[in-house]
Amino acid sequence: MPAFFYNGRMNEPLESHLVHGRRQRPDGPSPVDVISVQSQLVYGHAGNSAAVPPLRALGVRVAEIPTTLLSNAPFYATTRGRVLPSDWFADLLLGAGERGLPQRARMLVSGYFGSVGNGAAFADWLDGVLPASPQLRYCLDPVIGDTHTGPYVEPGLETIFAERLLPHAWLVTPNAFELNRLTGLPSLEEGDAIAAAQALLARGPQWVLAHSVGGEPGQLVTLAVSREAIWRWSSPHLPVDVAGTGDVLMSLLVAFLLRGEAFEQAISRAIAGVHVALETTLANHHEEFDVLAAAPAALAFPDRFVAERLA
């Protein structure tokens, strides 16, 4: 019998209108391209609330697993809701496995966990599902903080990223601040960030996408570093600070990789999508990131920010 939430408890069998047979539904499993494990908001755009709209706009089928359920991002005067208790979160991961999602999806993305307990639960689940899912590429957004705020996660999460998740990751997407936290090396400027990204490759990932790196005055640099290549993009720094830009960057990159784009071209599109969405946010005077502008811009402007190969 299915498990449902009841009186504050999970896994309590429940006889109710929620429990019913399959009726006339077909038996074939529905396609899933991406499993996205991130925070979720009622209002605003961060985590899955930022990443999923561009993915679906580009035709990607997404299974969302929330780590938090919050009314809004925490920079407002009030924030309601909570980080999911670790046993609830682990139960959602278990359910995803029971439906066979890891064996059907091609990409797995993780972002903000909200607690050390949730990070550990995800790492335990990942240890179990990856051996049975050889087609699944794991993309890690190691959400720790940024240069403006400092760290905004529990300190133990950094250890989980470094010791348990990085060895499984195909791609890791730190901002410059997070790259420093993961490696202990300077990373705010381009040369330092390249060296730090190369050090991070030794932990397991095939690609490091480092963003929000300092460049020429008024410019931000994005770097893609593998064992064989280094690519660089430069884009204007815009006077806006909203949540969700890194989440949308990851989602656009994943979407275009699934559509068959070369890695560097997919990043060019992703940067264009994020940049135009920020321009739209500014033009409309919105307090939240205009994520709906990202996918159309990524499709329309593939060459707005051209990759430069450094090595």
VOROBA-410040 format. One record per residue (C-alpha): residue in one letter; chain; x, y, z. Coordinates in steps of 0.2 Angstrom, whole numbers. Layout:
BEGIN
<r><rest>a</rest><kette>A</kette><x>X</x><y>Y</y><z>Z</z></r>
...
***
This chain:
BEGIN
<r><rest>m</rest><kette>A</kette><x>0</x><y>0</y><z>0</z></r>
<r><rest>p</rest><kette>A</kette><x>7</x><y>17</y><z>-4</z></r>
<r><rest>a</rest><kette>A</kette><x>14</x><y>28</y><z>10</z></r>
<r><rest>f</rest><kette>A</kette><x>6</x><y>45</y><z>13</z></r>
<r><rest>f</rest><kette>A</kette><x>9</x><y>60</y><z>24</z></r>
<r><rest>y</rest><kette>A</kette><x>-4</x><y>59</y><z>39</z></r>
<r><rest>n</rest><kette>A</kette><x>-4</x><y>68</y><z>55</z></r>
<r><rest>g</rest><kette>A</kette><x>14</x><y>74</y><z>53</z></r>
<r><rest>r</rest><kette>A</kette><x>21</x><y>56</y><z>50</z></r>
<r><rest>m</rest><kette>A</kette><x>27</x><y>48</y><z>34</z></r>
<r><rest>n</rest><kette>A</kette><x>26</x><y>29</y><z>30</z></r>
<r><rest>e</rest><kette>A</kette><x>9</x><y>27</y><z>39</z></r>
<r><rest>p</rest><kette>A</kette><x>-3</x><y>16</y><z>29</z></r>
<r><rest>l</rest><kette>A</kette><x>-19</x><y>26</y><z>26</z></r>
<r><rest>e</rest><kette>A</kette><x>-36</x><y>20</y><z>20</z></r>
<r><rest>s</rest><kette>A</kette><x>-43</x><y>36</y><z>12</z></r>
<r><rest>h</rest><kette>A</kette><x>-48</x><y>43</y><z>-5</z></r>
<r><rest>l</rest><kette>A</kette><x>-29</x><y>45</y><z>-9</z></r>
<r><rest>v</rest><kette>A</kette><x>-27</x><y>26</y><z>-11</z></r>
<r><rest>h</rest><kette>A</kette><x>-34</x><y>18</y><z>-26</z></r>
<r><rest>g</rest><kette>A</kette><x>-30</x><y>6</y><z>-40</z></r>
<r><rest>r</rest><kette>A</kette><x>-23</x><y>10</y><z>-57</z></r>
<r><rest>r</rest><kette>A</kette><x>-40</x><y>11</y><z>-66</z></r>
<r><rest>q</rest><kette>A</kette><x>-37</x><y>12</y><z>-85</z></r>
<r><rest>r</rest><kette>A</kette><x>-19</x><y>20</y><z>-85</z></r>
<r><rest>p</rest><kette>A</kette><x>-7</x><y>12</y><z>-97</z></r>
<r><rest>d</rest><kette>A</kette><x>7</x><y>1</y><z>-89</z></r>
<r><rest>g</rest><kette>A</kette><x>22</x><y>9</y><z>-98</z></r>
<r><rest>p</rest><kette>A</kette><x>34</x><y>20</y><z>-88</z></r>
<r><rest>s</rest><kette>A</kette><x>34</x><y>38</y><z>-93</z></r>
<r><rest>p</rest><kette>A</kette><x>50</x><y>45</y><z>-100</z></r>
<r><rest>v</rest><kette>A</kette><x>62</x><y>55</y><z>-88</z></r>
<r><rest>d</rest><kette>A</kette><x>77</x><y>65</y><z>-94</z></r>
<r><rest>v</rest><kette>A</kette><x>83</x><y>74</y><z>-78</z></r>
<r><rest>i</rest><kette>A</kette><x>81</x><y>71</y><z>-60</z></r>
<r><rest>s</rest><kette>A</kette><x>83</x><y>88</y><z>-51</z></r>
<r><rest>v</rest><kette>A</kette><x>86</x><y>88</y><z>-32</z></r>
<r><rest>q</rest><kette>A</kette><x>85</x><y>106</y><z>-26</z></r>
<r><rest>s</rest><kette>A</kette><x>75</x><y>118</y><z>-15</z></r>
<r><rest>q</rest><kette>A</kette><x>58</x><y>123</y><z>-20</z></r>
<r><rest>l</rest><kette>A</kette><x>49</x><y>140</y><z>-17</z></r>
<r><rest>v</rest><kette>A</kette><x>31</x><y>146</y><z>-18</z></r>
<r><rest>y</rest><kette>A</kette><x>36</x><y>164</y><z>-23</z></r>
<r><rest>g</rest><kette>A</kette><x>52</x><y>168</y><z>-33</z></r>
<r><rest>h</rest><kette>A</kette><x>65</x><y>158</y><z>-42</z></r>
<r><rest>a</rest><kette>A</kette><x>79</x><y>148</y><z>-34</z></r>
<r><rest>g</rest><kette>A</kette><x>83</x><y>129</y><z>-34</z></r>
<r><rest>n</rest><kette>A</kette><x>70</x><y>119</y><z>-44</z></r>
<r><rest>s</rest><kette>A</kette><x>59</x><y>134</y><z>-45</z></r>
<r><rest>a</rest><kette>A</kette><x>72</x><y>142</y><z>-56</z></r>
<r><rest>a</rest><kette>A</kette><x>79</x><y>127</y><z>-65</z></r>
<r><rest>v</rest><kette>A</kette><x>64</x><y>118</y><z>-70</z></r>
<r><rest>p</rest><kette>A</kette><x>54</x><y>131</y><z>-81</z></r>
<r><rest>p</rest><kette>A</kette><x>69</x><y>133</y><z>-93</z></r>
<r><rest>l</rest><kette>A</kette><x>71</x><y>114</y><z>-94</z></r>
<r><rest>r</rest><kette>A</kette><x>53</x><y>111</y><z>-98</z></r>
<r><rest>a</rest><kette>A</kette><x>53</x><y>125</y><z>-110</z></r>
<r><rest>l</rest><kette>A</kette><x>67</x><y>116</y><z>-120</z></r>
<r><rest>g</rest><kette>A</kette><x>57</x><y>100</y><z>-120</z></r>
<r><rest>v</rest><kette>A</kette><x>66</x><y>91</y><z>-106</z></r>
<r><rest>r</rest><kette>A</kette><x>56</x><y>80</y><z>-95</z></r>
<r><rest>v</rest><kette>A</kette><x>60</x><y>83</y><z>-77</z></r>
<r><rest>a</rest><kette>A</kette><x>57</x><y>74</y><z>-60</z></r>
<r><rest>e</rest><kette>A</kette><x>58</x><y>86</y><z>-46</z></r>
<r><rest>i</rest><kette>A</kette><x>64</x><y>81</y><z>-29</z></r>
<r><rest>p</rest><kette>A</kette><x>63</x><y>95</y><z>-16</z></r>
<r><rest>t</rest><kette>A</kette><x>75</x><y>98</y><z>-2</z></r>
<r><rest>t</rest><kette>A</kette><x>66</x><y>113</y><z>5</z></r>
<r><rest>l</rest><kette>A</kette><x>48</x><y>119</y><z>4</z></r>
<r><rest>l</rest><kette>A</kette><x>49</x><y>138</y><z>7</z></r>
<r><rest>s</rest><kette>A</kette><x>37</x><y>153</y><z>4</z></r>
<r><rest>n</rest><kette>A</kette><x>52</x><y>163</y><z>-3</z></r>
<r><rest>a</rest><kette>A</kette><x>70</x><y>165</y><z>-3</z></r>
<r><rest>p</rest><kette>A</kette><x>77</x><y>171</y><z>14</z></r>
<r><rest>f</rest><kette>A</kette><x>82</x><y>189</y><z>9</z></r>
<r><rest>y</rest><kette>A</kette><x>64</x><y>195</y><z>12</z></r>
<r><rest>a</rest><kette>A</kette><x>57</x><y>201</y><z>29</z></r>
<r><rest>t</rest><kette>A</kette><x>49</x><y>184</y><z>32</z></r>
<r><rest>t</rest><kette>A</kette><x>51</x><y>166</y><z>26</z></r>
<r><rest>r</rest><kette>A</kette><x>39</x><y>152</y><z>30</z></r>
<r><rest>g</rest><kette>A</kette><x>40</x><y>134</y><z>27</z></r>
<r><rest>r</rest><kette>A</kette><x>55</x><y>123</y><z>31</z></r>
<r><rest>v</rest><kette>A</kette><x>70</x><y>113</y><z>26</z></r>
<r><rest>l</rest><kette>A</kette><x>63</x><y>95</y><z>23</z></r>
<r><rest>p</rest><kette>A</kette><x>67</x><y>84</y><z>38</z></r>
<r><rest>s</rest><kette>A</kette><x>80</x><y>71</y><z>32</z></r>
<r><rest>d</rest><kette>A</kette><x>69</x><y>56</y><z>34</z></r>
<r><rest>w</rest><kette>A</kette><x>55</x><y>64</y><z>23</z></r>
<r><rest>f</rest><kette>A</kette><x>69</x><y>69</y><z>10</z></r>
<r><rest>a</rest><kette>A</kette><x>76</x><y>51</y><z>11</z></r>
<r><rest>d</rest><kette>A</kette><x>59</x><y>44</y><z>8</z></r>
<r><rest>l</rest><kette>A</kette><x>56</x><y>54</y><z>-8</z></r>
<r><rest>l</rest><kette>A</kette><x>73</x><y>48</y><z>-14</z></r>
<r><rest>l</rest><kette>A</kette><x>67</x><y>30</y><z>-10</z></r>
<r><rest>g</rest><kette>A</kette><x>51</x><y>33</y><z>-20</z></r>
<r><rest>a</rest><kette>A</kette><x>61</x><y>39</y><z>-35</z></r>
<r><rest>g</rest><kette>A</kette><x>71</x><y>24</y><z>-35</z></r>
<r><rest>e</rest><kette>A</kette><x>56</x><y>13</y><z>-33</z></r>
<r><rest>r</rest><kette>A</kette><x>48</x><y>21</y><z>-49</z></r>
<r><rest>g</rest><kette>A</kette><x>65</x><y>17</y><z>-58</z></r>
<r><rest>l</rest><kette>A</kette><x>69</x><y>35</y><z>-61</z></r>
<r><rest>p</rest><kette>A</kette><x>88</x><y>33</y><z>-60</z></r>
<r><rest>q</rest><kette>A</kette><x>88</x><y>19</y><z>-73</z></r>
<r><rest>r</rest><kette>A</kette><x>78</x><y>30</y><z>-85</z></r>
<r><rest>a</rest><kette>A</kette><x>85</x><y>47</y><z>-83</z></r>
<r><rest>r</rest><kette>A</kette><x>101</x><y>53</y><z>-92</z></r>
<r><rest>m</rest><kette>A</kette><x>106</x><y>67</y><z>-80</z></r>
<r><rest>l</rest><kette>A</kette><x>105</x><y>70</y><z>-61</z></r>
<r><rest>v</rest><kette>A</kette><x>107</x><y>87</y><z>-54</z></r>
<r><rest>s</rest><kette>A</kette><x>109</x><y>92</y><z>-36</z></r>
<r><rest>g</rest><kette>A</kette><x>109</x><y>109</y><z>-28</z></r>
<r><rest>y</rest><kette>A</kette><x>104</x><y>117</y><z>-11</z></r>
<r><rest>f</rest><kette>A</kette><x>102</x><y>103</y><z>2</z></r>
<r><rest>g</rest><kette>A</kette><x>97</x><y>114</y><z>17</z></r>
<r><rest>s</rest><kette>A</kette><x>105</x><y>103</y><z>30</z></r>
<r><rest>v</rest><kette>A</kette><x>119</x><y>91</y><z>33</z></r>
<r><rest>g</rest><kette>A</kette><x>107</x><y>77</y><z>36</z></r>
<r><rest>n</rest><kette>A</kette><x>99</x><y>80</y><z>18</z></r>
<r><rest>g</rest><kette>A</kette><x>116</x><y>80</y><z>10</z></r>
<r><rest>a</rest><kette>A</kette><x>121</x><y>64</y><z>19</z></r>
<r><rest>a</rest><kette>A</kette><x>104</x><y>56</y><z>14</z></r>
<r><rest>f</rest><kette>A</kette><x>107</x><y>61</y><z>-4</z></r>
<r><rest>a</rest><kette>A</kette><x>125</x><y>54</y><z>-4</z></r>
<r><rest>d</rest><kette>A</kette><x>119</x><y>37</y><z>3</z></r>
<r><rest>w</rest><kette>A</kette><x>106</x><y>36</y><z>-10</z></r>
<r><rest>l</rest><kette>A</kette><x>118</x><y>41</y><z>-24</z></r>
<r><rest>d</rest><kette>A</kette><x>130</x><y>27</y><z>-18</z></r>
<r><rest>g</rest><kette>A</kette><x>116</x><y>15</y><z>-21</z></r>
<r><rest>v</rest><kette>A</kette><x>109</x><y>21</y><z>-37</z></r>
<r><rest>l</rest><kette>A</kette><x>124</x><y>25</y><z>-48</z></r>
<r><rest>p</rest><kette>A</kette><x>131</x><y>7</y><z>-49</z></r>
<r><rest>a</rest><kette>A</kette><x>114</x><y>2</y><z>-57</z></r>
<r><rest>s</rest><kette>A</kette><x>112</x><y>17</y><z>-68</z></r>
<r><rest>p</rest><kette>A</kette><x>128</x><y>18</y><z>-79</z></r>
<r><rest>q</rest><kette>A</kette><x>120</x><y>30</y><z>-91</z></r>
<r><rest>l</rest><kette>A</kette><x>116</x><y>43</y><z>-78</z></r>
<r><rest>r</rest><kette>A</kette><x>128</x><y>58</y><z>-77</z></r>
<r><rest>y</rest><kette>A</kette><x>128</x><y>67</y><z>-61</z></r>
<r><rest>c</rest><kette>A</kette><x>130</x><y>86</y><z>-61</z></r>
<r><rest>l</rest><kette>A</kette><x>134</x><y>94</y><z>-44</z></r>
<r><rest>d</rest><kette>A</kette><x>130</x><y>112</y><z>-40</z></r>
<r><rest>p</rest><kette>A</kette><x>140</x><y>114</y><z>-23</z></r>
<r><rest>v</rest><kette>A</kette><x>129</x><y>127</y><z>-16</z></r>
<r><rest>i</rest><kette>A</kette><x>139</x><y>135</y><z>-1</z></r>
<r><rest>g</rest><kette>A</kette><x>138</x><y>154</y><z>-3</z></r>
<r><rest>d</rest><kette>A</kette><x>145</x><y>168</y><z>-13</z></r>
<r><rest>t</rest><kette>A</kette><x>157</x><y>183</y><z>-11</z></r>
<r><rest>h</rest><kette>A</kette><x>143</x><y>194</y><z>-5</z></r>
<r><rest>t</rest><kette>A</kette><x>136</x><y>184</y><z>9</z></r>
<r><rest>g</rest><kette>A</kette><x>149</x><y>172</y><z>13</z></r>
<r><rest>p</rest><kette>A</kette><x>144</x><y>154</y><z>17</z></r>
<r><rest>y</rest><kette>A</kette><x>125</x><y>151</y><z>20</z></r>
<r><rest>v</rest><kette>A</kette><x>125</x><y>132</y><z>23</z></r>
<r><rest>e</rest><kette>A</kette><x>129</x><y>121</y><z>38</z></r>
<r><rest>p</rest><kette>A</kette><x>148</x><y>119</y><z>38</z></r>
<r><rest>g</rest><kette>A</kette><x>147</x><y>100</y><z>37</z></r>
<r><rest>l</rest><kette>A</kette><x>140</x><y>101</y><z>20</z></r>
<r><rest>e</rest><kette>A</kette><x>156</x><y>106</y><z>13</z></r>
<r><rest>t</rest><kette>A</kette><x>164</x><y>90</y><z>19</z></r>
<r><rest>i</rest><kette>A</kette><x>150</x><y>80</y><z>10</z></r>
<r><rest>f</rest><kette>A</kette><x>153</x><y>89</y><z>-6</z></r>
<r><rest>a</rest><kette>A</kette><x>171</x><y>86</y><z>-5</z></r>
<r><rest>e</rest><kette>A</kette><x>172</x><y>68</y><z>1</z></r>
<r><rest>r</rest><kette>A</kette><x>156</x><y>60</y><z>-5</z></r>
<r><rest>l</rest><kette>A</kette><x>149</x><y>69</y><z>-20</z></r>
<r><rest>l</rest><kette>A</kette><x>163</x><y>76</y><z>-30</z></r>
<r><rest>p</rest><kette>A</kette><x>170</x><y>58</y><z>-33</z></r>
<r><rest>h</rest><kette>A</kette><x>154</x><y>54</y><z>-42</z></r>
<r><rest>a</rest><kette>A</kette><x>151</x><y>70</y><z>-52</z></r>
<r><rest>w</rest><kette>A</kette><x>153</x><y>71</y><z>-70</z></r>
<r><rest>l</rest><kette>A</kette><x>151</x><y>90</y><z>-69</z></r>
<r><rest>v</rest><kette>A</kette><x>153</x><y>102</y><z>-55</z></r>
<r><rest>t</rest><kette>A</kette><x>148</x><y>120</y><z>-56</z></r>
<r><rest>p</rest><kette>A</kette><x>155</x><y>131</y><z>-42</z></r>
<r><rest>n</rest><kette>A</kette><x>155</x><y>150</y><z>-42</z></r>
<r><rest>a</rest><kette>A</kette><x>172</x><y>158</y><z>-38</z></r>
<r><rest>f</rest><kette>A</kette><x>168</x><y>158</y><z>-19</z></r>
<r><rest>e</rest><kette>A</kette><x>163</x><y>140</y><z>-19</z></r>
<r><rest>l</rest><kette>A</kette><x>178</x><y>135</y><z>-29</z></r>
<r><rest>n</rest><kette>A</kette><x>189</x><y>142</y><z>-15</z></r>
<r><rest>r</rest><kette>A</kette><x>179</x><y>134</y><z>-2</z></r>
<r><rest>l</rest><kette>A</kette><x>181</x><y>117</y><z>-10</z></r>
<r><rest>t</rest><kette>A</kette><x>200</x><y>118</y><z>-14</z></r>
<r><rest>g</rest><kette>A</kette><x>207</x><y>130</y><z>-1</z></r>
<r><rest>l</rest><kette>A</kette><x>215</x><y>139</y><z>-16</z></r>
<r><rest>p</rest><kette>A</kette><x>213</x><y>157</y><z>-22</z></r>
<r><rest>s</rest><kette>A</kette><x>200</x><y>157</y><z>-35</z></r>
<r><rest>l</rest><kette>A</kette><x>192</x><y>175</y><z>-37</z></r>
<r><rest>e</rest><kette>A</kette><x>203</x><y>180</y><z>-52</z></r>
<r><rest>e</rest><kette>A</kette><x>205</x><y>170</y><z>-69</z></r>
<r><rest>g</rest><kette>A</kette><x>222</x><y>163</y><z>-67</z></r>
<r><rest>d</rest><kette>A</kette><x>219</x><y>157</y><z>-49</z></r>
<r><rest>a</rest><kette>A</kette><x>202</x><y>150</y><z>-54</z></r>
<r><rest>i</rest><kette>A</kette><x>210</x><y>139</y><z>-68</z></r>
<r><rest>a</rest><kette>A</kette><x>223</x><y>132</y><z>-56</z></r>
<r><rest>a</rest><kette>A</kette><x>209</x><y>129</y><z>-43</z></r>
<r><rest>a</rest><kette>A</kette><x>198</x><y>121</y><z>-55</z></r>
<r><rest>q</rest><kette>A</kette><x>212</x><y>109</y><z>-61</z></r>
<r><rest>a</rest><kette>A</kette><x>215</x><y>104</y><z>-43</z></r>
<r><rest>l</rest><kette>A</kette><x>196</x><y>100</y><z>-41</z></r>
<r><rest>l</rest><kette>A</kette><x>197</x><y>89</y><z>-56</z></r>
<r><rest>a</rest><kette>A</kette><x>209</x><y>78</y><z>-46</z></r>
<r><rest>r</rest><kette>A</kette><x>194</x><y>74</y><z>-35</z></r>
<r><rest>g</rest><kette>A</kette><x>184</x><y>65</y><z>-49</z></r>
<r><rest>p</rest><kette>A</kette><x>174</x><y>76</y><z>-60</z></r>
<r><rest>q</rest><kette>A</kette><x>177</x><y>77</y><z>-79</z></r>
<r><rest>w</rest><kette>A</kette><x>172</x><y>95</y><z>-80</z></r>
<r><rest>v</rest><kette>A</kette><x>173</x><y>110</y><z>-69</z></r>
<r><rest>l</rest><kette>A</kette><x>162</x><y>125</y><z>-74</z></r>
<r><rest>a</rest><kette>A</kette><x>168</x><y>140</y><z>-63</z></r>
<r><rest>h</rest><kette>A</kette><x>157</x><y>155</y><z>-65</z></r>
<r><rest>s</rest><kette>A</kette><x>156</x><y>173</y><z>-57</z></r>
<r><rest>v</rest><kette>A</kette><x>175</x><y>174</y><z>-59</z></r>
<r><rest>g</rest><kette>A</kette><x>183</x><y>191</y><z>-59</z></r>
<r><rest>g</rest><kette>A</kette><x>189</x><y>198</y><z>-76</z></r>
<r><rest>e</rest><kette>A</kette><x>192</x><y>214</y><z>-84</z></r>
<r><rest>p</rest><kette>A</kette><x>184</x><y>229</y><z>-76</z></r>
<r><rest>g</rest><kette>A</kette><x>165</x><y>227</y><z>-79</z></r>
<r><rest>q</rest><kette>A</kette><x>166</x><y>209</y><z>-85</z></r>
<r><rest>l</rest><kette>A</kette><x>163</x><y>192</y><z>-77</z></r>
<r><rest>v</rest><kette>A</kette><x>172</x><y>177</y><z>-83</z></r>
<r><rest>t</rest><kette>A</kette><x>166</x><y>159</y><z>-85</z></r>
<r><rest>l</rest><kette>A</kette><x>178</x><y>145</y><z>-86</z></r>
<r><rest>a</rest><kette>A</kette><x>176</x><y>127</y><z>-92</z></r>
<r><rest>v</rest><kette>A</kette><x>190</x><y>116</y><z>-87</z></r>
<r><rest>s</rest><kette>A</kette><x>194</x><y>98</y><z>-91</z></r>
<r><rest>r</rest><kette>A</kette><x>209</x><y>87</y><z>-91</z></r>
<r><rest>e</rest><kette>A</kette><x>211</x><y>91</y><z>-110</z></r>
<r><rest>a</rest><kette>A</kette><x>204</x><y>108</y><z>-112</z></r>
<r><rest>i</rest><kette>A</kette><x>201</x><y>126</y><z>-105</z></r>
<r><rest>w</rest><kette>A</kette><x>187</x><y>137</y><z>-112</z></r>
<r><rest>r</rest><kette>A</kette><x>184</x><y>155</y><z>-107</z></r>
<r><rest>w</rest><kette>A</kette><x>169</x><y>166</y><z>-109</z></r>
<r><rest>s</rest><kette>A</kette><x>168</x><y>185</y><z>-104</z></r>
<r><rest>s</rest><kette>A</kette><x>151</x><y>194</y><z>-101</z></r>
<r><rest>p</rest><kette>A</kette><x>146</x><y>211</y><z>-94</z></r>
<r><rest>h</rest><kette>A</kette><x>143</x><y>212</y><z>-76</z></r>
<r><rest>l</rest><kette>A</kette><x>125</x><y>218</y><z>-73</z></r>
<r><rest>p</rest><kette>A</kette><x>120</x><y>229</y><z>-58</z></r>
<r><rest>v</rest><kette>A</kette><x>107</x><y>216</y><z>-52</z></r>
<r><rest>d</rest><kette>A</kette><x>108</x><y>203</y><z>-38</z></r>
<r><rest>v</rest><kette>A</kette><x>94</x><y>190</y><z>-38</z></r>
<r><rest>a</rest><kette>A</kette><x>93</x><y>172</y><z>-33</z></r>
<r><rest>g</rest><kette>A</kette><x>93</x><y>158</y><z>-46</z></r>
<r><rest>t</rest><kette>A</kette><x>106</x><y>163</y><z>-59</z></r>
<r><rest>g</rest><kette>A</kette><x>117</x><y>148</y><z>-56</z></r>
<r><rest>d</rest><kette>A</kette><x>102</x><y>136</y><z>-55</z></r>
<r><rest>v</rest><kette>A</kette><x>97</x><y>142</y><z>-73</z></r>
<r><rest>l</rest><kette>A</kette><x>115</x><y>141</y><z>-79</z></r>
<r><rest>m</rest><kette>A</kette><x>115</x><y>123</y><z>-74</z></r>
<r><rest>s</rest><kette>A</kette><x>98</x><y>119</y><z>-81</z></r>
<r><rest>l</rest><kette>A</kette><x>101</x><y>127</y><z>-98</z></r>
<r><rest>l</rest><kette>A</kette><x>118</x><y>118</y><z>-100</z></r>
<r><rest>v</rest><kette>A</kette><x>110</x><y>102</y><z>-96</z></r>
<r><rest>a</rest><kette>A</kette><x>96</x><y>105</y><z>-108</z></r>
<r><rest>f</rest><kette>A</kette><x>107</x><y>109</y><z>-123</z></r>
<r><rest>l</rest><kette>A</kette><x>118</x><y>94</y><z>-119</z></r>
<r><rest>l</rest><kette>A</kette><x>103</x><y>83</y><z>-120</z></r>
<r><rest>r</rest><kette>A</kette><x>99</x><y>91</y><z>-136</z></r>
<r><rest>g</rest><kette>A</kette><x>116</x><y>86</y><z>-143</z></r>
<r><rest>e</rest><kette>A</kette><x>125</x><y>102</y><z>-142</z></r>
<r><rest>a</rest><kette>A</kette><x>144</x><y>102</y><z>-140</z></r>
<r><rest>f</rest><kette>A</kette><x>149</x><y>106</y><z>-122</z></r>
<r><rest>e</rest><kette>A</kette><x>157</x><y>123</y><z>-126</z></r>
<r><rest>q</rest><kette>A</kette><x>142</x><y>128</y><z>-137</z></r>
<r><rest>a</rest><kette>A</kette><x>130</x><y>123</y><z>-124</z></r>
<r><rest>i</rest><kette>A</kette><x>139</x><y>134</y><z>-111</z></r>
<r><rest>s</rest><kette>A</kette><x>138</x><y>148</y><z>-124</z></r>
<r><rest>r</rest><kette>A</kette><x>119</x><y>146</y><z>-125</z></r>
<r><rest>a</rest><kette>A</kette><x>117</x><y>145</y><z>-106</z></r>
<r><rest>i</rest><kette>A</kette><x>127</x><y>161</y><z>-103</z></r>
<r><rest>a</rest><kette>A</kette><x>117</x><y>170</y><z>-116</z></r>
<r><rest>g</rest><kette>A</kette><x>101</x><y>164</y><z>-108</z></r>
<r><rest>v</rest><kette>A</kette><x>105</x><y>169</y><z>-91</z></r>
<r><rest>h</rest><kette>A</kette><x>112</x><y>186</y><z>-96</z></r>
<r><rest>v</rest><kette>A</kette><x>96</x><y>191</y><z>-106</z></r>
<r><rest>a</rest><kette>A</kette><x>85</x><y>185</y><z>-92</z></r>
<r><rest>l</rest><kette>A</kette><x>95</x><y>197</y><z>-81</z></r>
<r><rest>e</rest><kette>A</kette><x>93</x><y>211</y><z>-93</z></r>
<r><rest>t</rest><kette>A</kette><x>74</x><y>207</y><z>-94</z></r>
<r><rest>t</rest><kette>A</kette><x>73</x><y>207</y><z>-75</z></r>
<r><rest>l</rest><kette>A</kette><x>82</x><y>224</y><z>-74</z></r>
<r><rest>a</rest><kette>A</kette><x>71</x><y>231</y><z>-88</z></r>
<r><rest>n</rest><kette>A</kette><x>55</x><y>226</y><z>-80</z></r>
<r><rest>h</rest><kette>A</kette><x>60</x><y>231</y><z>-62</z></r>
<r><rest>h</rest><kette>A</kette><x>56</x><y>214</y><z>-55</z></r>
<r><rest>e</rest><kette>A</kette><x>62</x><y>209</y><z>-38</z></r>
<r><rest>e</rest><kette>A</kette><x>64</x><y>191</y><z>-44</z></r>
<r><rest>f</rest><kette>A</kette><x>74</x><y>183</y><z>-58</z></r>
<r><rest>d</rest><kette>A</kette><x>64</x><y>182</y><z>-75</z></r>
<r><rest>v</rest><kette>A</kette><x>68</x><y>164</y><z>-78</z></r>
<r><rest>l</rest><kette>A</kette><x>55</x><y>163</y><z>-92</z></r>
<r><rest>a</rest><kette>A</kette><x>66</x><y>174</y><z>-103</z></r>
<r><rest>a</rest><kette>A</kette><x>81</x><y>162</y><z>-102</z></r>
<r><rest>a</rest><kette>A</kette><x>76</x><y>148</y><z>-113</z></r>
<r><rest>p</rest><kette>A</kette><x>70</x><y>158</y><z>-128</z></r>
<r><rest>a</rest><kette>A</kette><x>86</x><y>169</y><z>-127</z></r>
<r><rest>a</rest><kette>A</kette><x>97</x><y>154</y><z>-126</z></r>
<r><rest>l</rest><kette>A</kette><x>89</x><y>148</y><z>-142</z></r>
<r><rest>a</rest><kette>A</kette><x>90</x><y>164</y><z>-151</z></r>
<r><rest>f</rest><kette>A</kette><x>107</x><y>170</y><z>-146</z></r>
<r><rest>p</rest><kette>A</kette><x>119</x><y>155</y><z>-148</z></r>
<r><rest>d</rest><kette>A</kette><x>134</x><y>166</y><z>-152</z></r>
<r><rest>r</rest><kette>A</kette><x>132</x><y>181</y><z>-141</z></r>
<r><rest>f</rest><kette>A</kette><x>146</x><y>175</y><z>-130</z></r>
<r><rest>v</rest><kette>A</kette><x>158</x><y>166</y><z>-140</z></r>
<r><rest>a</rest><kette>A</kette><x>170</x><y>153</y><z>-132</z></r>
<r><rest>e</rest><kette>A</kette><x>189</x><y>156</y><z>-132</z></r>
<r><rest>r</rest><kette>A</kette><x>199</x><y>141</y><z>-130</z></r>
<r><rest>l</rest><kette>A</kette><x>214</x><y>144</y><z>-119</z></r>
<r><rest>a</rest><kette>A</kette><x>222</x><y>126</y><z>-119</z></r>
***
